[in-house]
Amino acid sequence: MAERTVLQLGDPRLRQMSLPVTRFGTAELWALIADLRDTMAARDGAGLAAPQIGVPLRVVIFGITHNPRYPEAPPIPETVLINPQIAPLGAGRQTGWEGCLSVPGRAVR
């Protein structure tokens, strides 16, 4: 499909509440997933959410085989999440750094 522009830190669209996907199996949803995949791959990303490319929908893609940004990382199967809900698995916390395509050149904590 197409590589899209990734919004950068400070863009107000990154702070907007995303909308749930209500229509599944549409050509538009498949095209969005393909654009997320192409954009993530073109930037050596490990994951990308639709709002990062200016689409305020609850769609996320992640996964890597080999990634030069994360040379030590094991392979992760490509996964697409639609309308994900985040729930803690327990009270424990893990700290560390992660990269973000919307914050280029910096790892964020």
C-alpha positions as CSV (number, residue, x, y, z in Angstrom):
1,M,0.0,0.0,0.0
2,A,1.8,3.1,1.1
3,E,4.3,4.5,3.6
4,R,2.8,7.3,5.7
5,T,4.3,10.2,7.5
6,V,4.8,9.5,11.2
7,L,3.6,12.3,13.5
8,Q,6.3,13.7,15.8
9,L,6.2,14.6,19.5
10,G,4.3,17.8,20.0
11,D,1.7,17.2,17.3
12,P,-1.7,17.7,19.0
13,R,-3.2,14.7,17.1
14,L,-1.0,12.4,19.2
15,R,-2.9,13.5,22.3
16,Q,-6.4,13.0,20.9
17,M,-8.6,10.1,22.1
18,S,-8.7,7.4,19.5
19,L,-12.0,6.0,18.3
20,P,-12.9,2.3,18.4
21,V,-13.1,0.4,15.1
22,T,-16.7,-0.4,14.4
23,R,-16.5,-1.8,10.9
24,F,-14.3,-4.9,10.4
25,G,-13.1,-6.6,7.2
26,T,-13.4,-3.4,5.1
27,A,-11.1,-2.4,2.4
28,E,-10.3,0.7,4.4
29,L,-9.2,-1.2,7.5
30,W,-7.1,-3.6,5.5
31,A,-5.4,-0.6,3.7
32,L,-4.7,1.0,7.1
33,I,-3.1,-2.2,8.4
34,A,-1.0,-2.4,5.2
35,D,0.0,1.3,5.6
36,L,1.0,0.7,9.2
37,R,3.1,-2.3,8.2
38,D,4.8,-0.5,5.4
39,T,5.5,2.6,7.5
40,M,6.9,0.6,10.4
41,A,9.1,-1.5,8.1
42,A,10.4,1.6,6.3
43,R,11.6,3.1,9.6
44,D,12.9,-0.1,11.2
45,G,10.2,0.1,13.8
46,A,9.0,-2.6,16.1
47,G,5.5,-1.3,16.5
48,L,3.2,1.5,15.3
49,A,-0.3,2.8,16.2
50,A,-2.7,4.3,13.8
51,P,-2.7,7.7,15.6
52,Q,1.0,7.9,14.9
53,I,0.2,8.2,11.2
54,G,-2.7,10.6,11.8
55,V,-5.6,8.1,11.9
56,P,-7.5,8.4,15.2
57,L,-8.5,4.7,15.4
58,R,-7.6,2.0,17.9
59,V,-5.4,-0.1,15.7
60,V,-1.8,-1.2,16.6
61,I,0.7,-3.4,14.8
62,F,3.9,-4.8,16.2
63,G,6.5,-7.5,15.5
64,I,10.0,-8.0,14.3
65,T,12.1,-10.7,12.7
66,H,15.5,-8.9,12.7
67,N,15.7,-5.2,13.4
68,P,18.8,-3.0,13.3
69,R,17.4,-0.7,16.0
70,Y,17.0,-3.7,18.3
71,P,19.8,-6.1,17.3
72,E,19.6,-8.1,20.6
73,A,15.8,-8.5,20.5
74,P,14.4,-12.0,19.7
75,P,11.9,-12.3,16.9
76,I,8.3,-11.3,17.7
77,P,5.5,-12.5,15.4
78,E,3.6,-9.8,13.6
79,T,0.5,-9.0,15.6
80,V,-2.4,-6.6,14.8
81,L,-4.5,-5.3,17.7
82,I,-7.9,-3.7,17.0
83,N,-9.6,-2.0,19.9
84,P,-7.1,-3.3,22.5
85,Q,-7.8,-2.8,26.1
86,I,-4.9,-2.6,28.5
87,A,-5.2,-4.2,31.9
88,P,-2.3,-4.7,34.4
89,L,-1.3,-8.3,35.0
90,G,-0.2,-7.6,38.5
91,A,1.2,-4.9,40.8
92,G,4.8,-5.4,39.6
93,R,6.6,-2.9,37.4
94,Q,9.4,-3.1,35.0
95,T,11.6,-0.2,34.1
96,G,13.7,0.3,31.0
97,W,14.0,2.3,27.8
98,E,12.0,2.0,24.7
99,G,12.2,3.6,21.3
100,C,9.3,5.4,19.6
101,L,9.0,6.4,16.0
102,S,7.2,9.6,17.1
103,V,10.2,10.6,19.2
104,P,13.1,10.0,16.8
105,G,16.6,9.9,18.0
106,R,15.6,9.4,21.7
107,A,14.7,6.4,23.7
108,V,11.9,7.2,26.2
109,R,11.4,5.8,29.7
